[in-house]
Amino acid sequence: MKEEDLSRIKRYSIVEYLERKGINPVRRTPAYALYRSPLREETHPSFKVDTEKNLWIDYAEGRGGSIIDLCMRLESCTLSEAVHILGRNAPDDTAHSPQREKVQDTSKQESIRQAAASGARRLTSISDTLPPNLQKYLTEERCINIEKAMPFLRCISYEVRGLHYQAIGF
């Protein structure tokens, strides 16, 4: 298996793969598609595909992964069998023309603009270091030992309607 073939398979859209199997999303946004899990019977959707990262997660099981992992689960097959199955169906790189990428970039920018206007949150960065104001909050307000907690904490920076905010993530 060539490196290029594996890269091509990993770029194969999970949404397209599921549609070819007759599995359609319950809800679709520019950033994700939400499904009733194709891995079991369920009435409420708990299976999400991040269309930008091309990764899936089944919240009910707490498991997720790439298109290869999904194929292995759905087809009950080995890694090499999944790569073979996906390799037959994955589109060629010729489908990624510069014109198509330009259209995708434009629609992505439009969706970001719409999200900002509607008040949706937009993640801007994740950092391993907490600013002094958040460290002070943890030690003085929450009485948390900062030395013990720091290996587990992240500073999450995000934007809502053009305003910048920070939060503590772990």
DSSP file (Angstrom, degrees, kcal/mol; ACC not computed):
  #  RESIDUE AA STRUCTURE BP1 BP2  ACC     N-H-->O    O-->H-N    N-H-->O    O-->H-N    TCO  KAPPA ALPHA  PHI   PSI    X-CA   Y-CA   Z-CA
    1    1 A M              0   0    0      0, 0.0     2,-0.1     0, 0.0    82,-0.0   0.000 360.0 360.0 360.0 124.1    0.0    0.0    0.0
    2    2 A K     >  -     0   0    0      1,-0.1     4,-1.9     4,-0.0     5,-0.2  -0.463 360.0-122.3 -79.5 152.2    1.4    3.3   -1.1
    3    3 A E  H  > S+     0   0    0      1,-0.2     4,-2.3     2,-0.2     5,-0.2   0.871 113.4  55.0 -59.7 -38.8    1.4    6.3    1.2
    4    4 A E  H  > S+     0   0    0      1,-0.2     4,-2.4     2,-0.2    -1,-0.2   0.884 105.9  51.8 -64.1 -38.3   -0.5    8.3   -1.5
    5    5 A D  H  > S+     0   0    0      2,-0.2     4,-2.3     1,-0.2    -1,-0.2   0.913 110.0  48.1 -65.1 -41.9   -3.2    5.6   -1.6
    6    6 A L  H  X S+     0   0    0     -4,-1.9     4,-2.4     2,-0.2    -2,-0.2   0.903 111.8  49.9 -65.4 -40.9   -3.7    5.7    2.2
    7    7 A S  H  X S+     0   0    0     -4,-2.3     4,-1.3     2,-0.2    -2,-0.2   0.906 110.3  50.7 -62.3 -41.5   -3.9    9.5    2.1
    8    8 A R  H  X S+     0   0    0     -4,-2.4     4,-0.6     1,-0.2    -2,-0.2   0.902 110.4  49.5 -63.1 -41.5   -6.5    9.4   -0.7
    9    9 A I  H >< S+     0   0    0     -4,-2.3     3,-1.1     1,-0.2    -2,-0.2   0.913 108.4  52.4 -64.6 -42.9   -8.5    6.9    1.4
   10   10 A K  H 3< S+     0   0    0     -4,-2.4    -1,-0.2     1,-0.3    57,-0.2   0.759 107.4  53.3 -67.0 -23.3   -8.4    9.1    4.5
   11   11 A R  H 3< S+     0   0    0     -4,-1.3     2,-0.3    -3,-0.2    -1,-0.3   0.588  80.3 114.4 -84.1 -10.9   -9.7   12.0    2.4
   12   12 A Y  S << S-     0   0    0     -3,-1.1    55,-0.1    -4,-0.6     2,-0.1  -0.465  80.7-109.9 -62.5 121.1  -12.6   10.0    1.2
   13   13 A S     >  -     0   0    0     -2,-0.3     4,-2.4     1,-0.2     5,-0.1  -0.308  17.3-150.8 -61.4 126.2  -15.6   11.7    2.8
   14   14 A I  H  > S+     0   0    0      2,-0.2     4,-2.8     1,-0.2     5,-0.2   0.885  99.9  55.2 -63.0 -38.4  -17.3    9.7    5.6
   15   15 A V  H  > S+     0   0    0      1,-0.2     4,-2.4     2,-0.2    -1,-0.2   0.925 109.6  45.9 -60.7 -44.5  -20.6   11.4    4.7
   16   16 A E  H  > S+     0   0    0      2,-0.2     4,-2.3     1,-0.2    -2,-0.2   0.907 111.6  52.3 -64.6 -42.0  -20.2   10.2    1.0
   17   17 A Y  H  X S+     0   0    0     -4,-2.4     4,-0.9     1,-0.2    -2,-0.2   0.926 112.0  45.5 -59.1 -46.2  -19.2    6.7    2.2
   18   18 A L  H  <>S+     0   0    0     -4,-2.8     5,-2.9     1,-0.2     3,-0.5   0.894 110.4  53.9 -66.4 -39.4  -22.3    6.5    4.4
   19   19 A E  H ><5S+     0   0    0     -4,-2.4     3,-1.8     1,-0.2    -1,-0.2   0.894 104.6  54.9 -61.6 -39.2  -24.6    7.9    1.7
   20   20 A R  H 3<5S+     0   0    0     -4,-2.3    -1,-0.2     1,-0.3    -2,-0.2   0.776 107.1  51.5 -63.6 -25.1  -23.3    5.1   -0.7
   21   21 A K  T 3<5S-     0   0    0     -4,-0.9    -1,-0.3    -3,-0.5    -2,-0.2   0.379 124.6-106.3 -90.7   3.7  -24.4    2.6    2.0
   22   22 A G  T < 5S+     0   0    0     -3,-1.8     2,-0.6     1,-0.2    -3,-0.2   0.682  78.2 133.9  81.6  18.1  -27.9    4.2    2.1
   23   23 A I      < -     0   0    0     -5,-2.9    -1,-0.2    -6,-0.1    -2,-0.2  -0.908  33.4-173.4-106.2 116.5  -27.3    5.9    5.4
   24   24 A N        -     0   0    0     -2,-0.6    12,-0.3    -3,-0.1     2,-0.0  -0.818  25.5-104.8-112.8 149.2  -28.4    9.6    5.5
   25   25 A P        -     0   0    0      0, 0.0    10,-0.3     0, 0.0     3,-0.1  -0.342   9.3-147.7 -71.3 150.6  -28.0   12.2    8.2
   26   26 A V  S    S+     0   0    0      8,-3.1     2,-0.3     1,-0.3     9,-0.2   0.812  90.3  13.3 -79.2 -35.3  -30.8   13.3   10.4
   27   27 A R  E     -A   34   0A   0      7,-1.6     7,-3.0     2,-0.0     2,-0.4  -0.996  69.4-168.0-142.6 143.9  -29.3   16.8   10.5
   28   28 A R  E     +A   33   0A   0     -2,-0.3     5,-0.2     5,-0.2     7,-0.0  -0.994   9.3 169.6-139.0 132.1  -26.6   18.5    8.5
   29   29 A T        -     0   0    0      3,-3.1    22,-0.1    -2,-0.4    -2,-0.0  -0.746  52.7 -95.3-123.7 174.9  -24.7   21.7    9.0
   30   30 A P  S    S+     0   0    0      0, 0.0     3,-0.1     0, 0.0    81,-0.0   0.795 124.7  39.2 -62.7 -24.6  -21.6   23.1    7.2
   31   31 A A  S    S+     0   0    0      1,-0.2    20,-1.5    20,-0.1    21,-0.9   0.719 123.5   6.6 -99.4 -23.6  -19.4   21.6   10.0
   32   32 A Y  E     - B   0  50A   0     18,-0.3    -3,-3.1    19,-0.2     2,-0.4  -0.974  51.6-137.6-154.9 166.2  -21.0   18.3   10.8
   33   33 A A  E     -AB  28  49A   0     16,-2.1    16,-2.8    -2,-0.3     2,-0.4  -0.996  20.1-150.6-128.3 136.3  -23.6   15.7   10.0
   34   34 A L  E     +AB  27  48A   0     -7,-3.0    -8,-3.1    -2,-0.4    -7,-1.6  -0.919  20.7 174.5-113.8 131.4  -25.6   13.9   12.7
   35   35 A Y  E     - B   0  47A   0     12,-3.4    12,-2.2    -2,-0.4    11,-1.0  -0.849  41.3-106.0-128.3 159.6  -27.0   10.4   12.3
   36   36 A R        -     0   0    0    -12,-0.3     7,-0.0     9,-0.3     5,-0.0  -0.772  69.4 -86.7 -75.0 137.1  -28.7    7.7   14.1
   37   37 A S    >   -     0   0    0     -2,-0.4     3,-0.8     7,-0.4     5,-0.1  -0.201  31.7-157.0 -56.8 128.5  -25.9    5.3   14.7
   38   38 A P  T 3  S+     0   0    0      0, 0.0    -1,-0.2     0, 0.0     3,-0.1   0.514  90.2  68.9 -78.0  -3.5  -25.2    2.9   11.9
   39   39 A L  T 3  S-     0   0    0      1,-0.1     2,-0.3     2,-0.0    -2,-0.1   0.587 114.6  -4.3 -91.4 -11.7  -23.5    0.6   14.4
   40   40 A R  S <  S-     0   0    0     -3,-0.8     2,-0.3     2,-0.0    -1,-0.1  -0.969  86.2 -75.9-166.1 171.0  -26.7   -0.3   16.3
   41   41 A E        +     0   0    0     -2,-0.3     2,-0.3    -3,-0.1    -4,-0.0  -0.640  57.6 152.8 -78.8 133.2  -30.5    0.4   16.5
   42   42 A E        -     0   0    0     -2,-0.3    -6,-0.1    -5,-0.1    -2,-0.0  -0.984  41.3-149.2-157.1 157.4  -31.3    3.7   18.2
   43   43 A T  S    S+     0   0    0     -2,-0.3    -1,-0.1     1,-0.1    -7,-0.0   0.722  84.6  55.2-100.3 -26.0  -34.1    6.3   18.1
   44   44 A H  S    S-     0   0    0     -9,-0.0    -7,-0.4    -7,-0.0     2,-0.2  -0.909  92.2-108.9-111.7 136.2  -32.1    9.4   18.8
   45   45 A P        +     0   0    0      0, 0.0    -9,-0.3     0, 0.0    -2,-0.0  -0.409  48.7 152.2 -65.7 130.3  -29.1   10.5   16.8
   46   46 A S        +     0   0    0    -11,-1.0    13,-2.6    -2,-0.2     2,-0.6   0.192  44.8  95.0-138.6  12.3  -25.8   10.1   18.6
   47   47 A F  E     -BC  35  58A   0    -12,-2.2   -12,-3.4    11,-0.2     2,-0.4  -0.942  53.4-173.6-114.6 117.8  -23.4    9.5   15.7
   48   48 A K  E     -BC  34  57A   0      9,-2.9     9,-2.3    -2,-0.6     2,-0.5  -0.913  14.4-160.2-119.5 137.8  -21.6   12.7   14.5
   49   49 A V  E     -BC  33  56A   0    -16,-2.8   -16,-2.1    -2,-0.4     2,-0.9  -0.971  14.5-144.9-114.4 119.8  -19.3   13.2   11.5
   50   50 A D  E  >> -BC  32  55A   0      5,-3.0     4,-1.8    -2,-0.5     5,-1.2  -0.752  13.5-165.1 -80.7 108.0  -17.1   16.2   11.6
   51   51 A T  T  45S+     0   0    0    -20,-1.5   -19,-0.2    -2,-0.9    -1,-0.2   0.723  83.0  52.7 -73.8 -20.8  -17.1   17.1    7.9
   52   52 A E  T  45S+     0   0    0    -21,-0.9    -1,-0.2     1,-0.1   -20,-0.1   0.891 121.8  29.1 -79.5 -40.9  -14.1   19.4    8.2
   53   53 A K  T  45S-     0   0    0    -22,-0.3    -2,-0.2     2,-0.1    -1,-0.1   0.587 100.8-132.1 -92.1 -12.2  -11.8   16.9    9.9
   54   54 A N  T  <5 +     0   0    0     -4,-1.8    13,-0.4     1,-0.2     2,-0.3   0.938  62.0 130.2  55.9  51.3  -13.5   13.9    8.3
   55   55 A L  E   < -C   50   0A   0     -5,-1.2    -5,-3.0    11,-0.1     2,-0.3  -0.931  43.9-148.7-128.9 154.3  -13.7   12.1   11.6
   56   56 A W  E     -CD  49  65A   0      9,-2.5     9,-2.2    -2,-0.3     2,-0.3  -0.870   8.7-170.8-122.2 156.6  -16.7   10.4   13.3
   57   57 A I  E     -CD  48  64A   0     -9,-2.3    -9,-2.9    -2,-0.3     2,-0.7  -0.983  15.9-152.0-145.2 137.4  -17.7    9.8   16.9
   58   58 A D  E >>> -CD  47  63A   0      5,-3.7     4,-2.4    -2,-0.3     5,-1.3  -0.910  12.1-166.8-106.2 102.4  -20.5    7.7   18.4
   59   59 A Y  T 345S+     0   0    0    -13,-2.6    -1,-0.2    -2,-0.7   -12,-0.1   0.819  84.1  58.9 -62.9 -32.2  -21.3    9.5   21.6
   60   60 A A  T 345S+     0   0    0    -14,-0.5    -1,-0.2     1,-0.2   -13,-0.1   0.859 118.5  30.5 -66.1 -34.2  -23.3    6.6   23.0
   61   61 A E  T <45S-     0   0    0     -3,-0.7    -2,-0.2     2,-0.2    -1,-0.2   0.666 100.7-130.6 -94.9 -20.3  -20.3    4.3   22.8
   62   62 A G  T  <5 +     0   0    0     -4,-2.4     2,-0.3     1,-0.3    -3,-0.2   0.781  69.2 117.7  72.3  26.5  -17.7    7.0   23.4
   63   63 A R  E   < +D   58   0A   0     -5,-1.3    -5,-3.7     2,-0.0    -1,-0.3  -0.891  28.7 141.5-125.7 155.2  -15.7    5.7   20.3
   64   64 A G  E     +D   57   0A   0     -2,-0.3     2,-0.3    -7,-0.3    -7,-0.2  -0.927   4.8 142.5-167.2-169.9  -14.8    7.3   17.1
   65   65 A G  E     -D   56   0A   0     -9,-2.2    -9,-2.5    -2,-0.3     2,-0.1  -0.998  47.2 -30.9 158.6-154.6  -12.1    7.5   14.5
   66   66 A S     >  -     0   0    0     -2,-0.3     4,-2.1   -11,-0.2     5,-0.2  -0.229  64.6 -91.8 -90.6-179.8  -11.3    7.8   10.8
   67   67 A I  H  > S+     0   0    0    -13,-0.4     4,-2.5     1,-0.2     5,-0.2   0.830 126.5  57.1 -62.7 -32.1  -13.1    6.4    7.8
   68   68 A I  H  > S+     0   0    0      2,-0.2     4,-2.3     1,-0.2    -1,-0.2   0.928 106.4  48.0 -66.3 -44.5  -10.9    3.3    8.0
   69   69 A D  H  > S+     0   0    0      2,-0.2     4,-1.8     1,-0.2    -2,-0.2   0.908 113.0  49.3 -60.4 -42.4  -12.0    2.6   11.6
   70   70 A L  H  X S+     0   0    0     -4,-2.1     4,-3.0     2,-0.2     5,-0.3   0.921 109.8  50.3 -64.7 -44.6  -15.7    3.1   10.6
   71   71 A C  H  X S+     0   0    0     -4,-2.5     4,-2.8     1,-0.2     5,-0.3   0.910 108.5  53.0 -60.1 -42.8  -15.4    0.8    7.6
   72   72 A M  H  X>S+     0   0    0     -4,-2.3     5,-1.4     1,-0.2     4,-0.7   0.894 113.7  43.8 -59.8 -39.9  -13.8   -1.9    9.9
   73   73 A R  H  <5S+     0   0    0     -4,-1.8    -2,-0.2     3,-0.2    -1,-0.2   0.936 118.1  42.4 -70.8 -47.2  -16.8   -1.6   12.3
   74   74 A L  H  <5S+     0   0    0     -4,-3.0    -2,-0.2     1,-0.2    -3,-0.2   0.871 123.8  36.0 -69.9 -37.1  -19.5   -1.5    9.6
   75   75 A E  H  <5S-     0   0    0     -4,-2.8    -1,-0.2    -5,-0.3    -2,-0.2   0.500  99.9-131.2 -93.9  -5.0  -18.1   -4.3    7.4
   76   76 A S  T  <5 +     0   0    0     -4,-0.7     2,-0.2    -5,-0.3    -3,-0.2   0.961  63.0 133.1  50.1  56.4  -16.7   -6.4   10.3
   77   77 A C      < -     0   0    0     -5,-1.4    -1,-0.2    -6,-0.2    -2,-0.1  -0.776  58.3 -95.6-131.6 173.5  -13.4   -6.6    8.6
   78   78 A T     >  -     0   0    0     -2,-0.2     4,-2.5    -3,-0.1     5,-0.2  -0.273  42.8-100.1 -81.9 172.3   -9.7   -6.3    9.2
   79   79 A L  H  > S+     0   0    0      1,-0.2     4,-2.5     2,-0.2     5,-0.2   0.935 123.3  47.7 -59.5 -48.6   -7.6   -3.2    8.5
   80   80 A S  H  > S+     0   0    0      1,-0.2     4,-1.9     2,-0.2    -1,-0.2   0.874 112.2  49.8 -64.9 -35.9   -6.2   -4.5    5.2
   81   81 A E  H  > S+     0   0    0      2,-0.2     4,-2.7     1,-0.2    -1,-0.2   0.905 110.8  50.0 -66.7 -40.9   -9.7   -5.5    4.1
   82   82 A A  H  X S+     0   0    0     -4,-2.5     4,-2.8     2,-0.2     5,-0.3   0.911 110.0  50.0 -63.6 -42.5  -11.1   -2.1    5.0
   83   83 A V  H  X S+     0   0    0     -4,-2.5     4,-2.3     1,-0.2    -1,-0.2   0.897 112.0  48.7 -62.6 -40.1   -8.3   -0.3    3.1
   84   84 A H  H  X S+     0   0    0     -4,-1.9     4,-1.3    -5,-0.2    -2,-0.2   0.930 113.0  46.9 -64.8 -46.1   -9.0   -2.6    0.0
   85   85 A I  H  X S+     0   0    0     -4,-2.7     4,-0.9     1,-0.2     3,-0.4   0.941 117.2  42.5 -61.1 -49.1  -12.8   -1.8    0.2
   86   86 A L  H  X S+     0   0    0     -4,-2.8     4,-2.7     1,-0.2     3,-0.4   0.854 107.5  61.4 -68.9 -34.4  -12.3    1.9    0.6
   87   87 A G  H  < S+     0   0    0     -4,-2.3    -1,-0.2    -5,-0.3    -2,-0.2   0.827 102.2  52.4 -61.4 -32.5   -9.6    2.0   -2.0
   88   88 A R  H  < S+     0   0    0     -4,-1.3    -1,-0.2    -3,-0.4    -2,-0.2   0.830 120.5  32.2 -71.0 -31.8  -12.0    0.8   -4.6
   89   89 A N  H  < S+     0   0    0     -4,-0.9    -2,-0.2    -3,-0.4    -1,-0.2   0.656  88.5 108.4-103.1 -19.0  -14.6    3.5   -3.8
   90   90 A A  S  < S-     0   0    0     -4,-2.7   -81,-0.1    -5,-0.1   -82,-0.1  -0.370  73.9-113.5 -64.4 135.7  -12.4    6.5   -2.8
   91   91 A P        -     0   0    0      0, 0.0    -1,-0.1     0, 0.0   -80,-0.1  -0.308  32.1-104.7 -67.6 152.7  -12.4    9.3   -5.4
   92   92 A D    >   -     0   0    0      1,-0.1     3,-1.7     3,-0.0     4,-0.2  -0.302  30.4-108.3 -70.2 161.3   -9.2   10.1   -7.3
   93   93 A D  G >  S+     0   0    0      1,-0.3     3,-1.9     2,-0.2    -1,-0.1   0.661 111.2  80.1 -65.8 -15.2   -7.3   13.2   -6.3
   94   94 A T  G 3  S+     0   0    0      1,-0.3    -1,-0.3     3,-0.0     3,-0.2   0.739  79.5  69.2 -64.0 -19.8   -8.4   14.8   -9.6
   95   95 A A  G <  S+     0   0    0     -3,-1.7     2,-1.1     1,-0.2    -1,-0.3   0.681  85.1  73.4 -70.2 -16.1  -11.7   15.5   -7.9
   96   96 A H  S <  S+     0   0    0     -3,-1.9    -1,-0.2    -4,-0.2    -3,-0.1  -0.537  70.4 166.6 -97.7  67.3   -9.8   18.1   -5.8
   97   97 A S     >  -     0   0    0     -2,-1.1     4,-2.2    -3,-0.2     5,-0.2  -0.425  49.2-114.2 -78.5 156.4   -9.4   20.7   -8.4
   98   98 A P  H  > S+     0   0    0      0, 0.0     4,-2.2     0, 0.0     5,-0.1   0.863 117.6  54.9 -58.2 -36.1   -8.3   24.3   -7.5
   99   99 A Q  H  > S+     0   0    0      2,-0.2     4,-2.1     1,-0.2     5,-0.2   0.921 108.3  47.9 -63.6 -43.5  -11.7   25.6   -8.6
  100  100 A R  H  > S+     0   0    0      1,-0.2     4,-2.3     2,-0.2    -1,-0.2   0.898 111.4  50.5 -64.2 -40.9  -13.5   23.2   -6.3
  101  101 A E  H  X S+     0   0    0     -4,-2.2     4,-2.7     2,-0.2    -1,-0.2   0.881 108.6  52.8 -64.6 -37.4  -11.2   24.2   -3.4
  102  102 A K  H  X S+     0   0    0     -4,-2.2     4,-2.3     2,-0.2    -2,-0.2   0.912 110.0  47.8 -63.7 -42.9  -11.9   27.9   -4.1
  103  103 A V  H  X S+     0   0    0     -4,-2.1     4,-2.4     2,-0.2    -2,-0.2   0.908 112.5  49.3 -63.1 -42.5  -15.7   27.2   -3.9
  104  104 A Q  H  X S+     0   0    0     -4,-2.3     4,-2.3     2,-0.2    -2,-0.2   0.910 110.7  50.0 -64.3 -42.1  -15.3   25.3   -0.7
  105  105 A D  H  X S+     0   0    0     -4,-2.7     4,-2.5     2,-0.2    -2,-0.2   0.908 111.2  49.4 -61.9 -42.2  -13.2   28.1    0.9
  106  106 A T  H  X S+     0   0    0     -4,-2.3     4,-2.2     1,-0.2    -2,-0.2   0.917 112.7  46.1 -63.3 -44.7  -15.8   30.7   -0.1
  107  107 A S  H  X S+     0   0    0     -4,-2.4     4,-2.2     2,-0.2    -1,-0.2   0.853 111.6  52.6 -68.9 -32.5  -18.6   28.6    1.4
  108  108 A K  H  X S+     0   0    0     -4,-2.3     4,-2.1     2,-0.2    -2,-0.2   0.924 109.9  48.0 -66.7 -43.6  -16.6   28.0    4.5
  109  109 A Q  H  X S+     0   0    0     -4,-2.5     4,-2.3     1,-0.2    -2,-0.2   0.894 111.5  51.1 -62.1 -39.8  -15.9   31.7    4.9
  110  110 A E  H  X S+     0   0    0     -4,-2.2     4,-2.5     1,-0.2    -1,-0.2   0.904 109.3  49.6 -64.0 -41.7  -19.6   32.4    4.4
  111  111 A S  H  X S+     0   0    0     -4,-2.2     4,-2.3     2,-0.2    -1,-0.2   0.866 110.2  50.9 -67.8 -34.7  -20.6   29.8    7.0
  112  112 A I  H  X S+     0   0    0     -4,-2.1     4,-2.3     2,-0.2    -2,-0.2   0.917 110.9  49.0 -65.3 -42.9  -18.1   31.4    9.5
  113  113 A R  H  X S+     0   0    0     -4,-2.3     4,-2.2     1,-0.2    -2,-0.2   0.919 112.7  47.3 -61.9 -44.6  -19.7   34.8    8.8
  114  114 A Q  H  X S+     0   0    0     -4,-2.5     4,-2.0     1,-0.2     6,-0.2   0.892 111.0  51.8 -64.6 -39.8  -23.2   33.5    9.3
  115  115 A A  H  X>S+     0   0    0     -4,-2.3     5,-2.4     1,-0.2     4,-0.6   0.906 110.0  49.2 -63.8 -41.1  -22.1   31.7   12.5
  116  116 A A  H ><5S+     0   0    0     -4,-2.3     3,-0.7     1,-0.2    45,-0.2   0.904 111.7  49.0 -64.2 -41.1  -20.6   35.0   13.9
  117  117 A A  H 3<5S+     0   0    0     -4,-2.2    -1,-0.2     1,-0.2    -2,-0.2   0.840 110.5  50.6 -67.5 -33.0  -23.8   36.9   13.0
  118  118 A S  H 3<5S-     0   0    0     -4,-2.0    -1,-0.2    -5,-0.2    -2,-0.2   0.543 118.7-107.6 -84.7  -5.8  -26.0   34.3   14.7
  119  119 A G  T <<5 +     0   0    0     -3,-0.7    -3,-0.2    -4,-0.6    -2,-0.1   0.574  64.7 154.6  92.3   9.1  -24.0   34.3   17.9
  120  120 A A      < -     0   0    0     -5,-2.4    41,-0.6    -6,-0.2    -1,-0.3  -0.376  46.4-110.6 -69.0 151.0  -22.4   30.9   17.4
  121  121 A R  E     -E  160   0B   0     39,-0.1     2,-0.4    40,-0.1    39,-0.2  -0.589  27.5-161.1 -82.4 144.4  -19.1   30.3   19.2
  122  122 A R  E     -E  159   0B   0     37,-2.2    37,-2.2    -2,-0.2     2,-0.3  -0.980  16.6-131.9-129.4 120.3  -16.0   30.0   17.1
  123  123 A L  E     +E  158   0B   0     -2,-0.4    35,-0.3    35,-0.2     3,-0.1  -0.508  27.3 173.8 -69.1 128.6  -12.9   28.3   18.5
  124  124 A T  E     -     0   0B   0     33,-2.8     2,-0.3     1,-0.4    34,-0.2   0.754  57.8 -17.7-108.4 -33.8   -9.8   30.5   17.9
  125  125 A S  E     -E  157   0B   0     32,-1.8    32,-2.9     2,-0.0     2,-0.4  -0.988  42.2-144.5-166.1 161.6   -7.0   28.6   19.9
  126  126 A I  E     -E  156   0B   0     -2,-0.3     2,-0.3    30,-0.2    30,-0.2  -0.997  25.9-174.6-131.5 127.4   -6.1   26.1   22.5
  127  127 A S  E     -E  155   0B   0     28,-2.5    28,-2.9    -2,-0.4    -2,-0.0  -0.910  31.1-141.6-126.2 150.2   -3.0   26.8   24.7
  128  128 A D  S    S+     0   0    0     -2,-0.3     2,-0.4    26,-0.2    25,-0.1   0.632  86.3  74.2 -80.8 -14.7   -1.2   24.8   27.4
  129  129 A T  S    S-     0   0    0     26,-0.1    26,-0.2    25,-0.0    -2,-0.1  -0.844  73.3-143.5-105.8 136.0   -0.6   27.9   29.4
  130  130 A L        -     0   0    0     -2,-0.4    -2,-0.0    24,-0.1    38,-0.0  -0.773  22.7-118.0 -93.5 137.8   -3.2   29.7   31.4
  131  131 A P    >>  -     0   0    0      0, 0.0     4,-2.0     0, 0.0     3,-0.8  -0.339  32.8-103.9 -68.7 158.2   -3.2   33.5   31.6
  132  132 A P  H 3> S+     0   0    0      0, 0.0     4,-2.8     0, 0.0     5,-0.2   0.832 118.3  58.2 -54.2 -37.0   -2.7   35.0   35.1
  133  133 A N  H 3> S+     0   0    0      1,-0.2     4,-1.8     2,-0.2     5,-0.1   0.883 109.4  43.9 -65.3 -36.1   -6.4   36.0   35.5
  134  134 A L  H <> S+     0   0    0     -3,-0.8     4,-2.1     2,-0.2    -1,-0.2   0.854 113.0  51.6 -75.7 -34.2   -7.5   32.3   35.0
  135  135 A Q  H  X S+     0   0    0     -4,-2.0     4,-2.4     2,-0.2     5,-0.2   0.919 110.4  49.4 -64.3 -42.5   -4.8   31.0   37.3
  136  136 A K  H  X>S+     0   0    0     -4,-2.8     4,-3.0     1,-0.2     5,-0.7   0.910 109.0  52.7 -62.3 -42.8   -5.9   33.6   39.9
  137  137 A Y  I  X>S+     0   0    0     -4,-1.8     5,-1.6    -5,-0.2     4,-1.4   0.928 110.8  47.2 -58.0 -46.5   -9.6   32.4   39.5
  138  138 A L  I  <5S+     0   0    0     -4,-2.1     6,-2.4     3,-0.2    -2,-0.2   0.916 119.7  37.5 -64.0 -43.7   -8.6   28.8   40.1
  139  139 A T  I  <5S+     0   0    0     -4,-2.4     4,-0.3     4,-0.2    -2,-0.2   0.925 128.1  29.7 -77.3 -44.5   -6.5   29.4   43.1
  140  140 A E  I  <5S+     0   0    0     -4,-3.0    -3,-0.2    -5,-0.2    -2,-0.2   0.904 130.8  29.7 -86.2 -42.7   -8.5   32.2   44.9
  141  141 A E  I  <<S+     0   0    0     -4,-1.4    -3,-0.2    -5,-0.7    -4,-0.1   0.874 133.6  28.2 -85.7 -39.7  -12.1   31.5   43.8
  142  142 A R  S   <S-     0   0    0     -5,-1.6    -3,-0.2    -4,-0.2    -4,-0.1   0.504  93.8-133.3-103.0  -6.3  -12.1   27.7   43.4
  143  143 A C        +     0   0    0     -4,-0.3     2,-0.4    -6,-0.3    -4,-0.2   0.897  48.0 158.7  54.4  46.1   -9.2   26.9   45.9
  144  144 A I        -     0   0    0     -6,-2.4     2,-0.8     3,-0.0    -1,-0.2  -0.859  49.3-119.2-103.6 133.7   -7.5   24.6   43.4
  145  145 A N     >  -     0   0    0     -2,-0.4     4,-1.8     1,-0.2     3,-0.3  -0.609  25.9-159.3 -70.7 108.3   -3.8   23.7   43.8
  146  146 A I  H  > S+     0   0    0     -2,-0.8     4,-2.3     1,-0.2    -1,-0.2   0.827  84.5  57.4 -65.8 -34.6   -2.5   25.1   40.5
  147  147 A E  H  4 S+     0   0    0      1,-0.2    -1,-0.2     2,-0.2    -2,-0.1   0.896 111.8  42.1 -64.0 -39.3    0.7   23.0   40.4
  148  148 A K  H  4 S+     0   0    0     -3,-0.3    -1,-0.2     1,-0.2    -2,-0.2   0.836 119.1  44.5 -75.0 -32.3   -1.3   19.8   40.6
  149  149 A A  H >X S+     0   0    0     -4,-1.8     3,-2.1     1,-0.2     4,-0.6   0.785  90.8  82.5 -84.3 -28.2   -4.0   20.9   38.1
  150  150 A M  G >< S+     0   0    0     -4,-2.3     3,-1.1     1,-0.3    -1,-0.2   0.809  82.7  60.3 -53.3 -39.6   -1.8   22.5   35.4
  151  151 A P  G 34 S+     0   0    0      0, 0.0    -1,-0.3     0, 0.0    -2,-0.1   0.753 112.5  41.3 -60.7 -19.1   -0.9   19.2   33.5
  152  152 A F  G <4 S+     0   0    0     -3,-2.1     2,-0.3    -4,-0.2    -2,-0.2   0.501 100.6  89.0-104.2  -6.4   -4.6   18.7   32.9
  153  153 A L    <<  -     0   0    0     -3,-1.1     2,-0.3    -4,-0.6    17,-0.2  -0.663  46.9-176.5-103.4 150.5   -5.7   22.2   32.0
  154  154 A R  E     - F   0 169B   0     15,-2.8    15,-3.1    -2,-0.3     2,-0.7  -0.970  27.6-123.8-136.5 151.3   -5.8   24.2   28.8
  155  155 A C  E     -EF 127 168B   0    -28,-2.9   -28,-2.5    -2,-0.3     2,-0.6  -0.888  26.5-159.2 -96.4 118.0   -6.8   27.7   27.9
  156  156 A I  E     -EF 126 167B   0     11,-3.0    11,-2.3    -2,-0.7     2,-0.5  -0.880   4.8-165.1-101.3 117.9   -9.6   27.7   25.3
  157  157 A S  E     +EF 125 166B   0    -32,-2.9   -33,-2.8    -2,-0.6   -32,-1.8  -0.880  18.7 160.4-104.1 134.1   -9.9   31.0   23.4
  158  158 A Y  E     -EF 123 165B   0      7,-2.4     7,-3.1    -2,-0.5     2,-0.4  -0.922  29.0-129.9-147.9 171.5  -13.1   31.5   21.4
  159  159 A E  E     -EF 122 164B   0    -37,-2.2   -37,-2.2    -2,-0.3     2,-0.4  -0.969  12.5-175.1-129.9 138.8  -15.2   34.2   19.8
  160  160 A V  E >  S-EF 121 163B   0      3,-2.4     3,-2.3    -2,-0.4   -39,-0.1  -0.973  80.5 -19.5-134.2 121.2  -18.9   35.1   20.0
  161  161 A R  T 3  S-     0   0    0    -41,-0.6     3,-0.1    -2,-0.4   -45,-0.1   0.853 128.4 -51.8  50.2  40.4  -20.2   37.9   17.7
  162  162 A G  T 3  S+     0   0    0      1,-0.3     2,-0.4     0, 0.0    -1,-0.3   0.371 112.8 120.1  82.4  -5.6  -16.7   39.2   17.2
  163  163 A L  E <   -F  160   0B   0     -3,-2.3    -3,-2.4     1,-0.0     2,-0.4  -0.770  59.0-132.5 -94.7 139.5  -16.0   39.4   21.0
  164  164 A H  E     +F  159   0B   0     -2,-0.4     2,-0.3    -5,-0.2    -5,-0.2  -0.736  28.1 175.0 -96.3 137.3  -13.0   37.3   22.3
  165  165 A Y  E     -F  158   0B   0     -7,-3.1    -7,-2.4    -2,-0.4     2,-0.3  -0.907  17.4-148.6-134.7 161.3  -13.3   35.1   25.4
  166  166 A Q  E     +F  157   0B   0     -2,-0.3     2,-0.3    -9,-0.2    -9,-0.2  -0.981  15.8 177.8-131.1 147.1  -11.2   32.6   27.3
  167  167 A A  E     -F  156   0B   0    -11,-2.3   -11,-3.0    -2,-0.3     2,-0.5  -0.931  31.9-108.7-140.7 163.8  -12.2   29.5   29.2
  168  168 A I  E     -F  155   0B   0     -2,-0.3     2,-0.3   -13,-0.2   -13,-0.2  -0.851  36.3-173.6 -97.3 126.7  -10.5   26.8   31.2
  169  169 A G  E      F  154   0B   0    -15,-3.1   -15,-2.8    -2,-0.5    -2,-0.0  -0.864 360.0 360.0-116.9 153.6  -10.6   23.4   29.5
  170  170 A F              0   0    0     -2,-0.3    -1,-0.1   -17,-0.2   -15,-0.0   0.309 360.0 360.0-143.6 360.0   -9.5   20.0   30.8
